[in-house]
């Protein structure tokens, strides 16, 4: 669970993301992800938070979601149907 976010908020975020990483669809090692990074003016509101696996969260770093998608190899992205 993420620091500073209550257990009920974290569960709601994971439920909204279907208990999967928003970037690669994995179910393991989920972490709290700021869609708009705090370093770029993002806040801690639930609308700006999502679940991401540790690998994607680390790779994304301070990038915006679209910047991240253009940076990573397309073979790593597993699109949901």
VOKE-93309 format. One record per residue: residue number from 1; residue in three letters; z, x, y of N, C-alpha, C, O, CB in turn. Coordinates in steps of 0.001 Angstrom, whole numbers. Glycine has a CB too. Layout:
[NUM,ALA,[Z,X,Y],[Z,X,Y],[Z,X,Y],[Z,X,Y],[Z,X,Y]]
...
This chain:
[1,UNK,[0,842,-1182],[0,0,0],[0,884,1241],[546,1987,1226],[1217,-956,0]]
[2,UNK,[-595,410,2279],[-718,1178,3507],[585,1162,4295],[1339,189,4280],[-1856,635,4360]]
[3,UNK,[815,2253,4969],[2009,2378,5795],[1897,1431,6988],[850,1381,7633],[2206,3844,6270]]
[4,UNK,[2937,695,7285],[2970,-178,8444],[2366,-1557,8236],[2419,-2392,9140],[2278,476,9547]]
[5,UNK,[1799,-1813,7076],[1218,-3122,6780],[2074,-3758,5700],[2359,-3139,4675],[-289,-3010,6329]]
[6,UNK,[2474,-4976,5931],[3315,-5663,4962],[2583,-5954,3662],[1353,-5998,3616],[3833,-6946,5550]]
[7,UNK,[3364,-6150,2609],[2798,-6377,1278],[1919,-7624,1251],[909,-7648,548],[3915,-6505,243]]
[8,UNK,[2284,-8651,2000],[1503,-9885,1989],[178,-9702,2723],[-838,-10269,2321],[2301,-11028,2623]]
[9,UNK,[184,-8921,3786],[-1064,-8631,4501],[-1977,-7788,3614],[-3174,-8059,3526],[-778,-7896,5844]]
[10,UNK,[-1421,-6766,2955],[-2214,-5912,2065],[-2818,-6730,929],[-3985,-6544,586],[-1347,-4773,1494]]
[11,UNK,[-2041,-7628,348],[-2569,-8489,-719],[-3690,-9392,-205],[-4687,-9606,-896],[-1443,-9344,-1320]]
[12,UNK,[-3524,-9920,1009],[-4556,-10784,1588],[-5844,-9999,1836],[-6938,-10521,1619],[-4056,-11413,2904]]
[13,UNK,[-5724,-8758,2286],[-6895,-7914,2519],[-7590,-7616,1194],[-8815,-7708,1105],[-6493,-6597,3229]]
[14,UNK,[-6827,-7262,171],[-7425,-6995,-1146],[-8084,-8246,-1711],[-9158,-8163,-2307],[-6362,-6476,-2128]]
[15,UNK,[-7455,-9399,-1532],[-8063,-10656,-2000],[-9375,-10931,-1271],[-10359,-11343,-1885],[-7091,-11836,-1796]]
[16,UNK,[-9382,-10704,35],[-10601,-10923,821],[-11737,-10008,355],[-12910,-10373,429],[-10319,-10690,2315]]
[17,UNK,[-11374,-8816,-124],[-12365,-7845,-605],[-12571,-7946,-2119],[-13200,-7074,-2719],[-11931,-6422,-235]]
[18,UNK,[-12047,-9000,-2733],[-12149,-9212,-4185],[-11582,-8050,-4996],[-12084,-7730,-6073],[-13597,-9433,-4572]]
[19,UNK,[-10532,-7423,-4469],[-9885,-6282,-5132],[-10870,-5172,-5470],[-10756,-4516,-6505],[-9189,-6743,-6399]]
[20,UNK,[-11841,-4971,-4580],[-12868,-3938,-4774],[-13068,-3172,-3469],[-12772,-3667,-2381],[-14215,-4570,-5252]]
[21,UNK,[-13567,-1976,-3610],[-13919,-1161,-2447],[-15067,-1848,-1705],[-16040,-2279,-2324],[-14317,299,-2875]]
[22,UNK,[-14954,-1947,-398],[-16000,-2605,382],[-17286,-1782,429],[-18336,-2310,795],[-15506,-2867,1794]]
[23,UNK,[-17224,-514,70],[-18399,351,144],[-19091,555,-1200],[-20319,524,-1270],[-18005,1681,704]]
[24,UNK,[-18326,763,-2260],[-18960,1106,-3547],[-18629,130,-4666],[-19157,265,-5770],[-18543,2489,-3968]]
[25,UNK,[-17776,-840,-4410],[-17448,-1890,-5368],[-16494,-1445,-6485],[-16280,-2193,-7439],[-18710,-2409,-5977]]
[26,UNK,[-15926,-254,-6384],[-14949,189,-7392],[-13637,-579,-7242],[-13329,-1116,-6178],[-14691,1712,-7272]]
[27,UNK,[-12889,-614,-8313],[-11587,-1291,-8301],[-10410,-321,-8322],[-9262,-760,-8264],[-11485,-2224,-9484]]
[28,UNK,[-10661,971,-8401],[-9571,1920,-8581],[-9160,2599,-7279],[-9985,2810,-6390],[-9966,2962,-9589]]
[29,UNK,[-7896,2933,-7179],[-7328,3710,-6073],[-7659,3126,-4703],[-8110,3842,-3810],[-7822,5132,-6141]]
[30,UNK,[-7435,1831,-4543],[-7745,1187,-3272],[-6754,1608,-2195],[-5552,1731,-2433],[-7741,-334,-3428]]
[31,UNK,[-7297,1821,-1009],[-6514,2187,159],[-6905,1273,1314],[-7937,602,1286],[-6725,3683,533]]
[32,UNK,[-6054,1272,2318],[-6346,522,3527],[-7388,1282,4341],[-7252,2486,4556],[-5058,281,4359]]
[33,UNK,[-8419,590,4791],[-9515,1189,5548],[-9657,494,6894],[-9691,-735,6961],[-10837,1108,4758]]
[34,UNK,[-9739,1269,7959],[-10058,723,9275],[-11577,705,9409],[-12204,1764,9406],[-9389,1563,10431]]
[35,UNK,[-12166,-450,9524],[-13619,-551,9653],[-14087,157,10916],[-14995,987,10863],[-14063,-2026,9671]]
[36,UNK,[-13476,-164,12047],[-13682,604,13273],[-12499,1564,13344],[-11362,1128,13529],[-13785,-333,14574]]
[37,UNK,[-12749,2864,13201],[-11648,3829,13151],[-10760,3761,14396],[-11227,3468,15496],[-12201,5238,12994]]
[38,UNK,[-9498,4032,14200],[-8561,4029,15314],[-8961,5060,16362],[-8734,4857,17555],[-7143,4302,14819]]
[39,UNK,[-9555,6162,15920],[-9987,7194,16865],[-11138,6725,17743],[-11446,7355,18755],[-10397,8447,16116]]
[40,UNK,[-11772,5625,17363],[-12871,5057,18147],[-12487,3727,18779],[-13353,2932,19145],[-14102,4874,17272]]
[41,UNK,[-11213,3493,18903],[-10744,2288,19585],[-10430,1117,18675],[-10104,33,19158],[-11752,1863,20562]]
[42,UNK,[-10521,1315,17366],[-10181,248,16428],[-8692,-17,16428],[-7890,865,16735],[-10648,598,15023]]
[43,UNK,[-8334,-1226,16084],[-6919,-1587,16064],[-6454,-1857,14639],[-7203,-1681,13678],[-6664,-2815,16947]]
[44,UNK,[-5208,-2284,14526],[-4617,-2562,13216],[-4651,-4045,12870],[-3873,-4498,12031],[-3187,-2064,13175]]
[45,UNK,[-5533,-4801,13499],[-5615,-6233,13195],[-6218,-6419,11803],[-6955,-5561,11316],[-6465,-6986,14270]]
[46,UNK,[-5902,-7524,11184],[-6394,-7769,9825],[-7918,-7871,9782],[-8519,-7600,8743],[-5774,-9047,9265]]
[47,UNK,[-8552,-8256,10889],[-10013,-8330,10933],[-10658,-6947,10873],[-11813,-6820,10467],[-10461,-9052,12195]]
[48,UNK,[-9920,-5912,11274],[-10447,-4552,11284],[-10032,-3773,10035],[-10363,-2595,9906],[-9975,-3819,12532]]
[49,UNK,[-9324,-4410,9130],[-8837,-3729,7939],[-9560,-4232,6699],[-9895,-5412,6591],[-7328,-3924,7790]]
[50,UNK,[-9793,-3320,5768],[-10447,-3664,4510],[-9889,-2747,3431],[-9146,-1808,3720],[-12009,-3537,4616]]
[51,UNK,[-10255,-3028,2191],[-9859,-2178,1062],[-11022,-1243,739],[-12171,-1675,637],[-9459,-3040,-196]]
[52,UNK,[-10711,33,581],[-11717,1026,204],[-11097,1962,-820],[-9900,2244,-766],[-12238,1821,1451]]
[53,UNK,[-11909,2442,-1749],[-11383,3408,-2719],[-11098,4718,-1974],[-11630,4961,-891],[-12398,3639,-3913]]
[54,UNK,[-10262,5541,-2568],[-9856,6786,-1927],[-11062,7677,-1629],[-11112,8320,-580],[-8856,7531,-2808]]
[55,UNK,[-12028,7721,-2541],[-13204,8569,-2363],[-14023,8128,-1143],[-14378,8957,-305],[-14078,8540,-3628]]
[56,UNK,[-14319,6844,-1042],[-15096,6338,90],[-14311,6450,1395],[-14878,6807,2428],[-15505,4882,-153]]
[57,UNK,[-13036,6153,1359],[-12212,6207,2557],[-12167,7630,3104],[-12241,7835,4316],[-10790,5699,2260]]
[58,UNK,[-12048,8609,2218],[-12034,10006,2640],[-13396,10426,3178],[-13480,11095,4208],[-11624,10913,1476]]
[59,UNK,[-14454,10037,2490],[-15808,10403,2931],[-16176,9751,4258],[-16855,10362,5084],[-16829,10010,1872]]
[60,UNK,[-15736,8526,4463],[-16083,7820,5696],[-15434,8483,6897],[-16080,8665,7929],[-15660,6352,5614]]
[61,UNK,[-14161,8847,6776],[-13467,9497,7882],[-13561,8680,9156],[-13307,7475,9135],[-14032,10882,8117]]
[62,UNK,[-13927,9322,10283],[-13980,8608,11568],[-15321,7936,11854],[-15573,7541,12992],[-13670,9561,12680]]
[63,UNK,[-16179,7798,10855],[-17488,7184,11066],[-17390,5666,11121],[-16476,5068,10553],[-18451,7603,9963]]
[64,UNK,[-18332,5063,11804],[-18470,3614,11774],[-19146,3256,10454],[-19826,4106,9878],[-19290,3079,13013]]
[65,UNK,[-18985,2028,9952],[-19579,1678,8659],[-21079,1970,8557],[-21521,2505,7540],[-19347,225,8388]]
[66,UNK,[-21866,1639,9571],[-23304,1905,9504],[-23605,3402,9474],[-24515,3834,8767],[-24012,1261,10690]]
[67,UNK,[-22858,4184,10225],[-23042,5638,10198],[-22741,6182,8805],[-23427,7079,8315],[-22137,6323,11249]]
[68,UNK,[-21720,5633,8182],[-21345,6060,6834],[-22446,5732,5834],[-22782,6558,4986],[-20030,5395,6407]]
[69,UNK,[-23011,4527,5931],[-24068,4141,4994],[-25313,5007,5158],[-25996,5290,4173],[-24431,2673,5187]]
[70,UNK,[-25618,5432,6376],[-26771,6299,6580],[-26502,7722,6118],[-27442,8452,5804],[-27170,6301,8039]]
[71,UNK,[-25240,8134,6070],[-24872,9498,5716],[-24822,9727,4205],[-25244,10778,3724],[-23536,9837,6322]]
[72,UNK,[-24308,8750,3457],[-24090,8966,2027],[-25367,8745,1232],[-26230,7973,1650],[-22992,8041,1512]]
[73,UNK,[-25498,9414,93],[-26681,9195,-755],[-26730,7752,-1247],[-25700,7172,-1593],[-26677,10166,-1960]]
[74,UNK,[-27900,7190,-1275],[-28062,5786,-1692],[-27633,5566,-3140],[-27288,4446,-3517],[-29516,5348,-1518]]
[75,UNK,[-27651,6616,-3951],[-27266,6478,-5357],[-25778,6157,-5508],[-25359,5658,-6552],[-27600,7759,-6122]]
[76,UNK,[-24978,6436,-4481],[-23543,6163,-4569],[-23195,4722,-4224],[-22093,4255,-4511],[-22789,7093,-3655]]
[77,UNK,[-24134,4026,-3611],[-23858,2647,-3193],[-24215,1696,-4321],[-25337,1711,-4826],[-24646,2283,-1907]]
[78,UNK,[-23258,870,-4711],[-23508,-170,-5707],[-23428,-1501,-4997],[-22333,-1956,-4666],[-22489,-98,-6899]]
[79,UNK,[-24563,-2138,-4753],[-24600,-3376,-4012],[-24114,-4536,-4860],[-24401,-4608,-6055],[-25998,-3643,-3508]]
[80,UNK,[-23391,-5425,-4249],[-22925,-6636,-4929],[-24012,-7685,-4899],[-24830,-7728,-3980],[-21634,-7180,-4280]]
[81,UNK,[-24012,-8530,-5911],[-24961,-9646,-5945],[-24309,-10890,-5399],[-24942,-11944,-5341],[-25474,-9896,-7372]]
